Amino acid sequence: MSERWQDEQLVVRGVTDARVLDAMRRVPREAFVPPASRAEAYADRALPIGSGQTISQPYMVAVMTEALRLVGSERVLDVGTGSGYQAAVLSVLARDVITIERRPELAESARATLAALGYTNITVIAGDGTLGSPEHAPFDAIVVGAGAPRIPDALKSQLSASGGRLVIPVGPPEHQMLHVVTRDGNAFTDTPGLGCVFVPLIG
Ligand code: SAM
């Protein structure tokens, strides 16, 4: 059963995966936004989280998460931890989550938030997520929460060879398309979809 904000923002736009809706109902988004923004935590837009960065719009989190088609057994890489909200949603749906944030202060804050909420299957790393995390690869799924000028080769190479999936906004800073890349052995299928606007992936 979805909540009203989910019906109005997600279901009406075609997000119907019951596991994704359930995960987003269980993760308290208000805990991931600054105290002054708590009343707006479920607004239909991205919100500032400090350091010039944002927590993504709930709809984008839902679309990207749904595109990963997680069943519960996966190792997932989340690039661009930001507040930690996307990582928390993923952690409900997968076995374990590695999340990388290039701004140390955001990585530290997300680590504290996630620990306070009791998430135990998330590892927060401060670093350049365009390089992925070779020591934790391969990943069954990778999601990038920032707009990339092109798809980083390191992320493709760290996908599981048997059906690994990468969801990433690709394009210039002012407008990107959400790409879903699927790996089968050494073959990659790249499907562009929804238009979107994310803060830039640096690196
Ligand atoms: N998923 C996040 C959440 O749930 O709050 C929101 C992500 S925010 C839109 C994008 C984040 O990507 C920012 O925190 C930014 O610092 C980070 N970022 C940008 N380039 C990066 C890189 N190369 N490696 C890791 N993080 C990066």
py3Dmol code that shows the C-alpha trace and the ligand (Angstrom):
import py3Dmol

protein = """\
ATOM      1  CA  MET A   1       0.000   0.000   0.000  1.00  0.00           C
ATOM      2  CA  SER A   2       1.519   3.338  -1.027  1.00  0.00           C
ATOM      3  CA  GLU A   3       1.209   6.599   0.876  1.00  0.00           C
ATOM      4  CA  ARG A   4      -0.520   9.671  -0.507  1.00  0.00           C
ATOM      5  CA  TRP A   5       2.715  11.447  -1.507  1.00  0.00           C
ATOM      6  CA  GLN A   6       3.748   8.279  -3.327  1.00  0.00           C
ATOM      7  CA  ASP A   7       0.448   8.082  -5.198  1.00  0.00           C
ATOM      8  CA  GLU A   8       0.681  11.742  -6.200  1.00  0.00           C
ATOM      9  CA  GLN A   9       4.369  11.802  -7.183  1.00  0.00           C
ATOM     10  CA  LEU A  10       5.348   8.241  -8.076  1.00  0.00           C
ATOM     11  CA  VAL A  11       2.425   5.967  -8.915  1.00  0.00           C
ATOM     12  CA  VAL A  12       0.712   8.545 -11.123  1.00  0.00           C
ATOM     13  CA  ARG A  13       3.965   8.838 -13.140  1.00  0.00           C
ATOM     14  CA  GLY A  14       4.299   5.101 -13.585  1.00  0.00           C
ATOM     15  CA  VAL A  15       6.423   3.903 -10.652  1.00  0.00           C
ATOM     16  CA  THR A  16       4.590   0.753  -9.627  1.00  0.00           C
ATOM     17  CA  ASP A  17       7.250  -1.622  -8.242  1.00  0.00           C
ATOM     18  CA  ALA A  18       5.792  -2.584  -4.864  1.00  0.00           C
ATOM     19  CA  ARG A  19       9.226  -3.273  -3.365  1.00  0.00           C
ATOM     20  CA  VAL A  20      10.495   0.176  -4.327  1.00  0.00           C
ATOM     21  CA  LEU A  21       7.373   1.894  -2.985  1.00  0.00           C
ATOM     22  CA  ASP A  22       7.650  -0.105   0.229  1.00  0.00           C
ATOM     23  CA  ALA A  23      11.345   0.772   0.654  1.00  0.00           C
ATOM     24  CA  MET A  24      10.642   4.470   0.131  1.00  0.00           C
ATOM     25  CA  ARG A  25       7.822   4.299   2.663  1.00  0.00           C
ATOM     26  CA  ARG A  26      10.158   2.742   5.221  1.00  0.00           C
ATOM     27  CA  VAL A  27      13.094   5.146   4.832  1.00  0.00           C
ATOM     28  CA  PRO A  28      12.403   8.391   6.768  1.00  0.00           C
ATOM     29  CA  ARG A  29      13.356  11.034   4.194  1.00  0.00           C
ATOM     30  CA  GLU A  30      12.959  13.776   6.825  1.00  0.00           C
ATOM     31  CA  ALA A  31      16.050  12.400   8.600  1.00  0.00           C
ATOM     32  CA  PHE A  32      18.188  13.116   5.509  1.00  0.00           C
ATOM     33  CA  VAL A  33      17.340  16.797   5.014  1.00  0.00           C
ATOM     34  CA  PRO A  34      18.560  19.754   7.099  1.00  0.00           C
ATOM     35  CA  PRO A  35      16.313  20.516  10.122  1.00  0.00           C
ATOM     36  CA  ALA A  36      15.062  23.726   8.479  1.00  0.00           C
ATOM     37  CA  SER A  37      13.738  21.712   5.494  1.00  0.00           C
ATOM     38  CA  ARG A  38      12.009  18.916   7.427  1.00  0.00           C
ATOM     39  CA  ALA A  39       8.504  20.210   6.639  1.00  0.00           C
ATOM     40  CA  GLU A  40       9.372  19.977   2.930  1.00  0.00           C
ATOM     41  CA  ALA A  41      11.102  16.606   3.074  1.00  0.00           C
ATOM     42  CA  TYR A  42       8.465  14.930   0.863  1.00  0.00           C
ATOM     43  CA  ALA A  43       8.091  17.838  -1.576  1.00  0.00           C
ATOM     44  CA  ASP A  44       8.149  16.912  -5.264  1.00  0.00           C
ATOM     45  CA  ARG A  45      11.642  18.329  -5.912  1.00  0.00           C
ATOM     46  CA  ALA A  46      15.284  18.173  -4.960  1.00  0.00           C
ATOM     47  CA  LEU A  47      16.252  20.001  -1.745  1.00  0.00           C
ATOM     48  CA  PRO A  48      19.551  21.635  -0.684  1.00  0.00           C
ATOM     49  CA  ILE A  49      21.642  19.615   1.779  1.00  0.00           C
ATOM     50  CA  GLY A  50      24.597  22.011   2.116  1.00  0.00           C
ATOM     51  CA  SER A  51      27.949  22.252   0.297  1.00  0.00           C
ATOM     52  CA  GLY A  52      26.020  23.339  -2.806  1.00  0.00           C
ATOM     53  CA  GLN A  53      24.555  19.826  -3.209  1.00  0.00           C
ATOM     54  CA  THR A  54      21.050  18.365  -3.145  1.00  0.00           C
ATOM     55  CA  ILE A  55      19.024  15.357  -2.068  1.00  0.00           C
ATOM     56  CA  SER A  56      17.375  14.154  -5.286  1.00  0.00           C
ATOM     57  CA  GLN A  57      13.653  14.495  -6.015  1.00  0.00           C
ATOM     58  CA  PRO A  58      11.759  11.442  -4.656  1.00  0.00           C
ATOM     59  CA  TYR A  59      10.539  10.612  -8.176  1.00  0.00           C
ATOM     60  CA  MET A  60      14.092  10.432  -9.546  1.00  0.00           C
ATOM     61  CA  VAL A  61      15.160   8.205  -6.643  1.00  0.00           C
ATOM     62  CA  ALA A  62      12.200   5.936  -7.377  1.00  0.00           C
ATOM     63  CA  VAL A  63      12.795   5.778 -11.144  1.00  0.00           C
ATOM     64  CA  MET A  64      16.512   5.060 -10.770  1.00  0.00           C
ATOM     65  CA  THR A  65      15.939   2.466  -8.063  1.00  0.00           C
ATOM     66  CA  GLU A  66      13.195   0.735 -10.043  1.00  0.00           C
ATOM     67  CA  ALA A  67      15.473   0.553 -13.107  1.00  0.00           C
ATOM     68  CA  LEU A  68      18.008  -1.483 -11.108  1.00  0.00           C
ATOM     69  CA  ARG A  69      15.430  -4.303 -10.659  1.00  0.00           C
ATOM     70  CA  LEU A  70      16.846  -5.392  -7.310  1.00  0.00           C
ATOM     71  CA  VAL A  71      15.613  -8.656  -5.805  1.00  0.00           C
ATOM     72  CA  GLY A  72      17.496  -8.584  -2.492  1.00  0.00           C
ATOM     73  CA  SER A  73      20.718 -10.533  -3.094  1.00  0.00           C
ATOM     74  CA  GLU A  74      22.747  -7.798  -4.798  1.00  0.00           C
ATOM     75  CA  ARG A  75      25.878  -5.832  -4.043  1.00  0.00           C
ATOM     76  CA  VAL A  76      25.161  -2.248  -5.126  1.00  0.00           C
ATOM     77  CA  LEU A  77      27.410   0.751  -5.717  1.00  0.00           C
ATOM     78  CA  ASP A  78      25.876   4.212  -5.169  1.00  0.00           C
ATOM     79  CA  VAL A  79      27.977   7.086  -6.564  1.00  0.00           C
ATOM     80  CA  GLY A  80      27.251  10.501  -5.018  1.00  0.00           C
ATOM     81  CA  THR A  81      26.150   9.707  -1.456  1.00  0.00           C
ATOM     82  CA  GLY A  82      24.955  13.249  -0.758  1.00  0.00           C
ATOM     83  CA  SER A  83      22.597  12.949   2.214  1.00  0.00           C
ATOM     84  CA  GLY A  84      22.675   9.117   2.185  1.00  0.00           C
ATOM     85  CA  TYR A  85      18.969   8.826   1.310  1.00  0.00           C
ATOM     86  CA  GLN A  86      19.420   6.900  -1.952  1.00  0.00           C
ATOM     87  CA  ALA A  87      21.860   4.558  -0.212  1.00  0.00           C
ATOM     88  CA  ALA A  88      19.311   3.907   2.546  1.00  0.00           C
ATOM     89  CA  VAL A  89      16.583   3.070   0.000  1.00  0.00           C
ATOM     90  CA  LEU A  90      18.982   0.701  -1.780  1.00  0.00           C
ATOM     91  CA  SER A  91      19.971  -0.950   1.486  1.00  0.00           C
ATOM     92  CA  VAL A  92      16.372  -2.024   2.090  1.00  0.00           C
ATOM     93  CA  LEU A  93      16.266  -3.660  -1.355  1.00  0.00           C
ATOM     94  CA  ALA A  94      19.730  -5.246  -1.691  1.00  0.00           C
ATOM     95  CA  ARG A  95      22.254  -7.281   0.316  1.00  0.00           C
ATOM     96  CA  ASP A  96      24.852  -4.577   0.703  1.00  0.00           C
ATOM     97  CA  VAL A  97      25.558  -1.065  -0.507  1.00  0.00           C
ATOM     98  CA  ILE A  98      28.860   0.700  -1.088  1.00  0.00           C
ATOM     99  CA  THR A  99      28.343   4.444  -1.455  1.00  0.00           C
ATOM    100  CA  ILE A 100      31.001   6.990  -2.500  1.00  0.00           C
ATOM    101  CA  GLU A 101      30.946  10.756  -1.944  1.00  0.00           C
ATOM    102  CA  ARG A 102      33.685  13.133  -3.112  1.00  0.00           C
ATOM    103  CA  ARG A 103      32.969  15.785  -0.452  1.00  0.00           C
ATOM    104  CA  PRO A 104      34.356  14.487   2.866  1.00  0.00           C
ATOM    105  CA  GLU A 105      31.966  16.576   4.980  1.00  0.00           C
ATOM    106  CA  LEU A 106      28.931  15.082   3.225  1.00  0.00           C
ATOM    107  CA  ALA A 107      30.361  11.559   3.483  1.00  0.00           C
ATOM    108  CA  GLU A 108      30.858  12.070   7.227  1.00  0.00           C
ATOM    109  CA  SER A 109      27.393  13.509   7.739  1.00  0.00           C
ATOM    110  CA  ALA A 110      25.737  10.709   5.721  1.00  0.00           C
ATOM    111  CA  ARG A 111      27.713   8.105   7.655  1.00  0.00           C
ATOM    112  CA  ALA A 112      26.428   9.564  10.938  1.00  0.00           C
ATOM    113  CA  THR A 113      22.818   9.756   9.728  1.00  0.00           C
ATOM    114  CA  LEU A 114      22.828   6.174   8.443  1.00  0.00           C
ATOM    115  CA  ALA A 115      24.419   4.859  11.649  1.00  0.00           C
ATOM    116  CA  ALA A 116      21.914   6.740  13.825  1.00  0.00           C
ATOM    117  CA  LEU A 117      19.050   5.161  11.862  1.00  0.00           C
ATOM    118  CA  GLY A 118      20.541   1.680  12.306  1.00  0.00           C
ATOM    119  CA  TYR A 119      21.479   0.764   8.727  1.00  0.00           C
ATOM    120  CA  THR A 120      24.197  -1.889   8.978  1.00  0.00           C
ATOM    121  CA  ASN A 121      24.678  -2.965   5.344  1.00  0.00           C
ATOM    122  CA  ILE A 122      25.977   0.359   3.978  1.00  0.00           C
ATOM    123  CA  THR A 123      29.643   1.338   3.644  1.00  0.00           C
ATOM    124  CA  VAL A 124      30.261   5.061   3.074  1.00  0.00           C
ATOM    125  CA  ILE A 125      33.527   5.949   1.330  1.00  0.00           C
ATOM    126  CA  ALA A 126      34.916   9.465   0.790  1.00  0.00           C
ATOM    127  CA  GLY A 127      36.496   9.597  -2.663  1.00  0.00           C
ATOM    128  CA  ASP A 128      36.055   9.904  -6.417  1.00  0.00           C
ATOM    129  CA  GLY A 129      33.131   7.712  -7.434  1.00  0.00           C
ATOM    130  CA  THR A 130      33.969   7.939 -11.144  1.00  0.00           C
ATOM    131  CA  LEU A 131      36.673   5.379 -10.323  1.00  0.00           C
ATOM    132  CA  GLY A 132      34.141   3.067  -8.688  1.00  0.00           C
ATOM    133  CA  SER A 133      35.456   0.849  -5.910  1.00  0.00           C
ATOM    134  CA  PRO A 134      37.712  -1.870  -7.385  1.00  0.00           C
ATOM    135  CA  GLU A 135      38.158  -3.562  -4.002  1.00  0.00           C
ATOM    136  CA  HIS A 136      34.397  -4.095  -3.654  1.00  0.00           C
ATOM    137  CA  ALA A 137      33.668  -4.940  -7.328  1.00  0.00           C
ATOM    138  CA  PRO A 138      31.961  -6.573  -9.137  1.00  0.00           C
ATOM    139  CA  PHE A 139      28.617  -4.900  -8.560  1.00  0.00           C
ATOM    140  CA  ASP A 140      25.252  -6.318  -9.561  1.00  0.00           C
ATOM    141  CA  ALA A 141      23.978  -2.767  -9.801  1.00  0.00           C
ATOM    142  CA  ILE A 142      25.461   0.733  -9.895  1.00  0.00           C
ATOM    143  CA  VAL A 143      23.522   3.982  -9.575  1.00  0.00           C
ATOM    144  CA  VAL A 144      25.020   7.433 -10.124  1.00  0.00           C
ATOM    145  CA  GLY A 145      23.193  10.384  -8.532  1.00  0.00           C
ATOM    146  CA  ALA A 146      25.017  13.132 -10.463  1.00  0.00           C
ATOM    147  CA  GLY A 147      25.091  14.139 -14.132  1.00  0.00           C
ATOM    148  CA  ALA A 148      28.049  12.722 -16.082  1.00  0.00           C
ATOM    149  CA  PRO A 149      29.402  14.132 -19.365  1.00  0.00           C
ATOM    150  CA  ARG A 150      29.966  10.512 -20.420  1.00  0.00           C
ATOM    151  CA  ILE A 151      29.744   7.065 -18.847  1.00  0.00           C
ATOM    152  CA  PRO A 152      32.939   6.351 -16.839  1.00  0.00           C
ATOM    153  CA  ASP A 153      34.711   3.228 -18.152  1.00  0.00           C
ATOM    154  CA  ALA A 154      35.624   2.196 -14.596  1.00  0.00           C
ATOM    155  CA  LEU A 155      31.959   1.881 -13.663  1.00  0.00           C
ATOM    156  CA  LYS A 156      31.178  -0.256 -16.727  1.00  0.00           C
ATOM    157  CA  SER A 157      34.131  -2.529 -16.008  1.00  0.00           C
ATOM    158  CA  GLN A 158      33.020  -3.009 -12.388  1.00  0.00           C
ATOM    159  CA  LEU A 159      29.567  -4.264 -13.381  1.00  0.00           C
ATOM    160  CA  SER A 160      28.887  -7.959 -12.853  1.00  0.00           C
ATOM    161  CA  ALA A 161      29.394  -9.757 -16.178  1.00  0.00           C
ATOM    162  CA  SER A 162      26.117 -11.601 -15.738  1.00  0.00           C
ATOM    163  CA  GLY A 163      23.464  -8.933 -16.091  1.00  0.00           C
ATOM    164  CA  GLY A 164      25.007  -6.074 -14.114  1.00  0.00           C
ATOM    165  CA  ARG A 165      23.028  -2.837 -14.471  1.00  0.00           C
ATOM    166  CA  LEU A 166      24.216   0.759 -14.351  1.00  0.00           C
ATOM    167  CA  VAL A 167      21.789   3.697 -14.096  1.00  0.00           C
ATOM    168  CA  ILE A 168      23.385   7.080 -14.783  1.00  0.00           C
ATOM    169  CA  PRO A 169      22.309  10.551 -15.951  1.00  0.00           C
ATOM    170  CA  VAL A 170      24.439  11.444 -18.996  1.00  0.00           C
ATOM    171  CA  GLY A 171      24.711  14.781 -20.779  1.00  0.00           C
ATOM    172  CA  PRO A 172      25.724  18.433 -20.393  1.00  0.00           C
ATOM    173  CA  PRO A 173      25.255  20.229 -17.034  1.00  0.00           C
ATOM    174  CA  GLU A 174      21.954  21.821 -18.019  1.00  0.00           C
ATOM    175  CA  HIS A 175      20.155  18.634 -19.097  1.00  0.00           C
ATOM    176  CA  GLN A 176      20.858  14.901 -19.049  1.00  0.00           C
ATOM    177  CA  MET A 177      19.174  11.666 -20.104  1.00  0.00           C
ATOM    178  CA  LEU A 178      18.901   8.750 -17.707  1.00  0.00           C
ATOM    179  CA  HIS A 179      20.824   5.841 -19.260  1.00  0.00           C
ATOM    180  CA  VAL A 180      20.447   2.194 -18.284  1.00  0.00           C
ATOM    181  CA  VAL A 181      23.520   0.132 -19.219  1.00  0.00           C
ATOM    182  CA  THR A 182      23.283  -3.653 -18.970  1.00  0.00           C
ATOM    183  CA  ARG A 183      26.314  -5.952 -19.135  1.00  0.00           C
ATOM    184  CA  ASP A 184      26.321  -9.491 -20.543  1.00  0.00           C
ATOM    185  CA  GLY A 185      29.881 -10.816 -20.622  1.00  0.00           C
ATOM    186  CA  ASN A 186      31.849  -8.230 -22.571  1.00  0.00           C
ATOM    187  CA  ALA A 187      28.746  -6.847 -24.307  1.00  0.00           C
ATOM    188  CA  PHE A 188      27.050  -3.679 -23.038  1.00  0.00           C
ATOM    189  CA  THR A 189      23.557  -2.498 -23.944  1.00  0.00           C
ATOM    190  CA  ASP A 190      22.962   1.235 -23.399  1.00  0.00           C
ATOM    191  CA  THR A 191      19.363   2.465 -23.317  1.00  0.00           C
ATOM    192  CA  PRO A 192      18.707   6.205 -22.868  1.00  0.00           C
ATOM    193  CA  GLY A 193      15.411   7.172 -21.286  1.00  0.00           C
ATOM    194  CA  LEU A 194      13.965   9.937 -19.132  1.00  0.00           C
ATOM    195  CA  GLY A 195      15.254  13.533 -19.339  1.00  0.00           C
ATOM    196  CA  CYS A 196      16.585  14.899 -16.035  1.00  0.00           C
ATOM    197  CA  VAL A 197      18.755  17.590 -14.417  1.00  0.00           C
ATOM    198  CA  PHE A 198      21.349  16.605 -11.801  1.00  0.00           C
ATOM    199  CA  VAL A 199      24.252  18.415 -10.178  1.00  0.00           C
ATOM    200  CA  PRO A 200      27.457  17.539 -12.054  1.00  0.00           C
ATOM    201  CA  LEU A 201      29.516  14.420 -11.504  1.00  0.00           C
ATOM    202  CA  ILE A 202      33.020  15.800 -10.911  1.00  0.00           C
ATOM    203  CA  GLY A 203      36.050  13.749 -11.837  1.00  0.00           C
TER     204      GLY A 203
END
"""
ligand_1 = """\
27
SAM
N 21.902 10.412 -3.857
C 22.059 11.575 -3.013
C 21.066 11.595 -1.893
O 20.299 10.628 -1.758
O 21.075 12.569 -1.120
C 21.998 12.855 -3.797
C 23.123 13.005 -4.725
S 23.515 14.698 -5.102
C 22.296 15.044 -6.300
C 25.021 14.405 -6.030
C 26.210 14.104 -5.157
O 27.257 13.621 -5.987
C 26.771 15.307 -4.426
O 26.796 15.068 -3.053
C 28.179 15.461 -5.004
O 29.118 15.948 -4.070
C 28.466 14.048 -5.417
N 29.520 13.874 -6.421
C 29.796 14.621 -7.515
N 30.836 14.089 -8.182
C 31.230 12.986 -7.497
C 32.247 12.016 -7.676
N 33.095 12.045 -8.692
N 32.341 11.017 -6.775
C 31.502 10.949 -5.716
N 30.523 11.839 -5.490
C 30.385 12.836 -6.365
"""
view = py3Dmol.view(width=600, height=400)
view.addModel(protein, "pdb")
view.setStyle({"model": 0}, {"cartoon": {"style": "trace"}})
view.addModel(ligand_1, "xyz")
view.setStyle({"model": 1}, {"stick": {}})
view.zoomTo()
view.show()
